[in-house]
Amino acid sequence: MNQQESASSLVADYAKSALIETDNQIMKAAYLVDAQSDPPDGMTRADAIASAAATAALAQAHSLSALVRLQAHRMVEEEQFRYQVLQILAQLRPK
């Protein structure tokens, strides 16, 4: 695996982890909203719901950030590939 593939793989893994964390936080927020659940000690129900929702929003922001970085990395790779193809074509052009 070359350096670019390794970087793409790392960013993809990060994005996947962030999406899993987002899902976990959304499920936690949904659980706290459930009428039968009790908030953690020292927190009101509203505090617990607000905390879970804020954490879910933060996880979503991290997910989006990772996906944007992944897309940017892919765009750079595509541009580098195009440049290499143009260099090869320029070398093959009759002089």
N, C-alpha and C positions, 0 to 999 in steps of 0.2 A: 504494500500500500504506500503510495507516494504521500508527500507532505500535504498536498491539497486535499486528497481523499481523506486523510487523517483529520484534517481540520474540519472538513464537511461532516465527517462522522461525529466528531466531538460536538459540533453545534447542533446536529440532529438529535444526539443523545440528550443534550441540555434542553432542547425544545420539548422532547418527549417527557422528560422529568418534570418540567414546568407545567405541562398539560396535566400530568397525573396529579401534581400538587394542587392545581386549580380544581380538578374534580374532587379531590379529597376535601378541600376547604368548602366547596359548594355543598357537599354532602354534610359536612359539619354544621354549616349554617342552617341547612334544611332540618337537621336533627334538633338544633336548638329552638327552632320555630315550633317544633312539635309540642303540642300542649302537655304531653305527658313527661317531657324531659325537664330536668332541673338545671339551672345554670351552675357553672363551677363555683366553688366557695369564694365568697368575697365579691361576687359580681351580681349585678341585677340581671334580669332576663334581657332587658334592652341593651345593657353593656355587652353581654355575651353575644347577642345577635349582631350588634354593630361591629364587634371585634372580629367575628367570623366573616362577616360580609367584607370588611376592610382587608382582611387577610386574603380572601378569595379574589378581590379586585387587584391586590398586589401580585398575586400569583398569575392572574390573567395578564397583567402588564408585563411580567417577566416572560410569559409564554409568547406574547406578541413580539417583544423585543428579540427573543431568540429566533423566532421565525423570520423577522425582518433581517437579522444578521445572516441567517442561512440563505435567504434569497439574495442578499447583496453579495455574499461569497460566491454563489452560483453565477451571478451576473459577471463578476470579475473573472471567474474561470472561463465562461463563454467568450468574453472579450479577449482573454489571453489566447484561447484556441483560435479565434478568428485572426488574430494578429499572426500567429504561427502559420496558419494556412496561407495568409497573404504573403508572408516571407517566402514560403516554399514556392508559391505560384510565381513570385517575382524572380526566383532563381531559375525556374523552368522556362520562363519567357525567352523566346529567341532574341538574340542580340544583334 
